[in-house]
Amino acid sequence: MTPELTVLILAILLHLGLMVAYSVKANTELGTKYPVSPRDRTPPPISTLLGRIQRAMNNSFEGLILFAPVALVIGLTGQSSAATVAFAWIFLIARVLYIPSYVLGWVPWRSLIWGFSFFAILALAIAALI
């Protein structure tokens, strides 16, 4: 397995951990009635913390949707290089830092950290074309 694909698996594990954290917090805060329902009604109000975890989780989905294809293309086409490995790790490190920066409300650091992950994906996409 290429390093980029290893980072992809680690990013997926990070995201799954975030999903578990969100689920635990949501069930603790809202009880189990709403989370296990079909959610046909308006959701109850949630705390600032749960809202931040939810938004961090949604952003994590968005990051994975962009990172996964480029990591797969680079890995499956044999285009792995020192630069692509570095960009993949920059992406993962930024994602690891992004979660607490969002949950703890670090302004403007959250946006700066997000920018690192975005530009790492951009660099990988460009590398895949070269």
The 8 nearest C-alpha neighbors of each residue, nearest first, counted from 0:
[[1, 4, 2, 5, 74, 3, 75, 6],
 [0, 2, 4, 3, 74, 5, 79, 77],
 [1, 3, 5, 4, 84, 6, 0, 79],
 [4, 2, 6, 1, 5, 70, 87, 84],
 [3, 5, 7, 1, 6, 2, 70, 74],
 [6, 4, 2, 8, 7, 3, 9, 1],
 [7, 5, 9, 3, 4, 8, 10, 2],
 [8, 6, 4, 10, 5, 9, 11, 3],
 [7, 9, 11, 5, 10, 6, 12, 4],
 [10, 8, 6, 12, 11, 7, 13, 5],
 [11, 9, 13, 7, 12, 8, 6, 14],
 [10, 12, 14, 8, 9, 13, 15, 7],
 [13, 11, 9, 15, 14, 10, 16, 8],
 [14, 12, 10, 16, 11, 15, 9, 17],
 [13, 15, 17, 11, 16, 12, 10, 18],
 [14, 16, 18, 12, 17, 13, 11, 19],
 [17, 15, 19, 13, 14, 18, 12, 20],
 [16, 18, 14, 20, 15, 19, 21, 56],
 [19, 17, 15, 21, 16, 20, 22, 14],
 [18, 20, 22, 16, 17, 21, 23, 15],
 [21, 19, 17, 23, 18, 22, 24, 16],
 [20, 22, 18, 24, 19, 23, 25, 52],
 [23, 21, 19, 25, 24, 20, 26, 18],
 [22, 24, 20, 26, 25, 21, 27, 19],
 [23, 25, 27, 21, 22, 26, 28, 20],
 [26, 24, 22, 28, 27, 23, 29, 21],
 [27, 25, 30, 23, 29, 31, 28, 24],
 [28, 26, 24, 25, 30, 29, 23, 31],
 [27, 29, 25, 26, 30, 24, 45, 46],
 [30, 28, 26, 25, 27, 31, 33, 34],
 [29, 31, 26, 27, 32, 28, 33, 25],
 [30, 32, 26, 34, 33, 35, 29, 27],
 [31, 33, 35, 30, 34, 36, 29, 26],
 [32, 34, 36, 35, 31, 38, 29, 30],
 [35, 33, 31, 36, 32, 26, 25, 38],
 [36, 34, 33, 32, 31, 37, 38, 26],
 [35, 37, 33, 38, 34, 32, 39, 31],
 [36, 38, 39, 35, 33, 34, 40, 32],
 [39, 37, 36, 40, 33, 42, 41, 34],
 [40, 38, 37, 41, 36, 42, 33, 34],
 [39, 41, 38, 42, 37, 43, 33, 36],
 [40, 42, 43, 39, 38, 44, 33, 37],
 [43, 41, 40, 44, 38, 33, 45, 39],
 [42, 44, 45, 41, 29, 33, 40, 46],
 [43, 45, 42, 46, 29, 41, 50, 47],
 [46, 44, 49, 43, 50, 47, 28, 29],
 [47, 45, 49, 48, 50, 44, 28, 51],
 [46, 48, 50, 49, 51, 45, 52, 102],
 [47, 49, 51, 46, 50, 52, 102, 103],
 [50, 48, 52, 46, 51, 47, 53, 45],
 [51, 49, 53, 47, 48, 52, 46, 54],
 [50, 52, 54, 48, 102, 53, 49, 55],
 [51, 53, 49, 55, 50, 54, 102, 21],
 [52, 54, 50, 56, 51, 55, 49, 57],
 [55, 53, 57, 51, 56, 52, 58, 50],
 [54, 56, 58, 52, 53, 57, 98, 51],
 [55, 57, 59, 53, 54, 58, 52, 17],
 [58, 56, 54, 60, 59, 55, 53, 61],
 [59, 57, 61, 55, 60, 56, 54, 62],
 [58, 60, 56, 62, 57, 61, 55, 63],
 [61, 59, 57, 63, 58, 62, 64, 56],
 [60, 62, 58, 64, 59, 63, 57, 65],
 [63, 61, 59, 65, 64, 60, 66, 58],
 [64, 62, 66, 60, 65, 61, 67, 59],
 [63, 65, 61, 62, 66, 67, 60, 68],
 [64, 66, 63, 62, 67, 68, 61, 120],
 [65, 67, 63, 69, 68, 120, 64, 62],
 [66, 68, 70, 63, 69, 65, 64, 71],
 [69, 67, 71, 70, 66, 72, 65, 64],
 [68, 70, 72, 71, 66, 67, 124, 73],
 [69, 71, 67, 73, 3, 68, 72, 74],
 [72, 70, 74, 68, 69, 73, 75, 67],
 [73, 71, 69, 75, 74, 70, 76, 68],
 [74, 72, 78, 70, 76, 71, 75, 79],
 [73, 75, 71, 72, 77, 76, 1, 70],
 [74, 76, 72, 77, 73, 71, 78, 70],
 [77, 75, 73, 78, 74, 72, 79, 71],
 [76, 78, 74, 79, 75, 73, 72, 1],
 [79, 77, 73, 76, 80, 74, 127, 75],
 [78, 80, 77, 73, 83, 74, 84, 1],
 [81, 79, 83, 82, 84, 78, 85, 77],
 [80, 82, 84, 83, 85, 79, 86, 2],
 [81, 83, 85, 80, 84, 86, 79, 126],
 [84, 82, 86, 80, 85, 81, 79, 123],
 [83, 85, 87, 81, 82, 86, 3, 2],
 [86, 84, 82, 88, 83, 87, 89, 81],
 [85, 87, 89, 119, 83, 88, 84, 90],
 [88, 86, 90, 84, 89, 85, 3, 83],
 [87, 89, 91, 85, 90, 86, 92, 84],
 [90, 88, 86, 92, 87, 91, 93, 85],
 [89, 91, 116, 87, 93, 88, 119, 92],
 [92, 90, 94, 88, 93, 89, 95, 10],
 [93, 91, 95, 89, 94, 90, 88, 96],
 [92, 94, 96, 90, 91, 116, 95, 112],
 [95, 93, 97, 91, 96, 92, 90, 98],
 [94, 96, 92, 93, 97, 98, 91, 13],
 [97, 95, 93, 94, 98, 99, 92, 100],
 [98, 96, 94, 100, 95, 99, 93, 112],
 [97, 99, 101, 100, 96, 95, 55, 102],
 [100, 98, 102, 101, 103, 97, 96, 95],
 [99, 101, 97, 105, 109, 103, 98, 102],
 [102, 100, 104, 98, 99, 103, 109, 97],
 [101, 103, 99, 51, 104, 100, 52, 98],
 [102, 104, 100, 101, 99, 105, 48, 51],
 [105, 103, 101, 102, 100, 106, 109, 99],
 [106, 104, 100, 108, 109, 103, 107, 101],
 [107, 105, 108, 109, 104, 110, 100, 101],
 [106, 108, 109, 110, 105, 111, 104, 112],
 [109, 107, 111, 106, 105, 110, 112, 100],
 [108, 110, 100, 112, 111, 107, 105, 101],
 [111, 109, 113, 108, 112, 107, 114, 106],
 [110, 112, 108, 114, 113, 109, 107, 115],
 [113, 111, 109, 115, 114, 110, 93, 97],
 [114, 112, 110, 116, 111, 115, 109, 117],
 [113, 115, 117, 111, 112, 116, 118, 110],
 [116, 114, 112, 118, 113, 117, 119, 93],
 [115, 117, 90, 119, 113, 93, 114, 118],
 [118, 116, 114, 120, 119, 115, 113, 121],
 [117, 119, 121, 115, 120, 116, 122, 114],
 [118, 120, 86, 116, 122, 121, 117, 90],
 [121, 119, 123, 117, 118, 122, 66, 124],
 [120, 122, 118, 124, 119, 123, 125, 117],
 [123, 121, 119, 125, 120, 124, 118, 126],
 [124, 122, 126, 120, 125, 121, 83, 127],
 [123, 125, 127, 121, 126, 122, 69, 120],
 [124, 126, 122, 128, 127, 123, 121, 129],
 [127, 125, 123, 129, 128, 124, 122, 83],
 [126, 128, 124, 125, 129, 73, 123, 72],
 [129, 127, 125, 126, 124, 123, 73, 78],
 [128, 126, 127, 125, 78, 124, 123, 73]]
